[in-house]
Amino acid sequence: MALKPLHDRVLVRRTESEEKTSGGLIIPDSAKEKPSEGLVVACGEGARKDSGELIAMAVKAGDTILFGKWSGTEVTVDGEELLMMKESDIMGIIE
């Protein structure tokens, strides 16, 4: 990976959404919503308090996360489209 996030930023790979509904209907690409679930690829060190003390990240590379629909900025790294977002944009870790 040629990109390392700084501070409290996280690099995320979106997970692919289902291509079928529970009833078996196939969803065309034009009707699919972008998923709000993804896999953490890389993390920064964390934010800093005013005193300079490091606040550790709550997520780590390999975590599956849930984030807001409009969260992050799309970036292309090594030909792959990823999202760069702040840790505060993450709503939770899926276990």
N, C-alpha and C positions, 0 to 999 in steps of 0.2 A: 504494500500500500504506500503510495507516494504522498499521502496527506495525513498529517497528525493534527487533530483539533487542539486549540489552545484554551486555557482557562476552564470554563464550565460548559464547553461546547461538546456535542456528541455527533458522530457520523453514523448515519442509519441507512440500512438497506431495507426498502419496503418488501414485505412478504406478498406473494401473489395472492389475489383474491380468488374465491371459488369461481369456476366456470359454469357450474350448474346450480340451480336452486334446489331446495330440499325436495321439491316435487319432480325434479328431473329435467326442468327446462334449461336449455343452454343459453347463457347470457352473452350477447355479442360484445366485442371490445368497446364499441361506441356507447354502450349502455352501462358499462362498469364504472363504479366510482373508484377513485384511488384509495387504496387501503390505508387505514390509520393505525396499522400494526406493522412493526418492523423488527429487525435484528440489529443490535448495536455492533458496529464494525470497529470503531475506535472511540476513545474518550480522551478529553484533556485531563490535566492534573486536578482541576477543581477551582472554585472561586476563592478569593482571598477576602478576609475581614479587613476593616480599616486598620487594624493593628498589624496586618501583614500575615496573620496566621492562616494557614491553608484549611479550607473547608472541603473535606473529602467528597468525592462523587458517590452518589447512591447507586449508580448503574456501572456496569463494567462490560467490556467486549464479550459478546456471546449472549447477553440478555435479550429476551424478547420483550418488547415494550409496546405500550399503547400511547398514542399521541394525538393531539388535536388535528382536525381536518385541514386547517390552514397553517400548520406549524412548519417551521423550517424553511430553508432555502435550497433549491435543487442545485446540485453541483455534479459535474461529470469528472470522474476519476478513473483513469485507465480504460476509458470507453464505457464505463458503467455509470448509470444515473443513481446518485445517492442523495440523501438529505443531510444538511448540516443544521442543527438546532441547538438551542440552549437547553440545559438540563431542566429548567423550570417549565419547558414546553411538554415535558413527558408527564403523562397522567398516572402511569403505573407500570409495574413489571408483571408480565404474565408468567406464571409458574406452571 
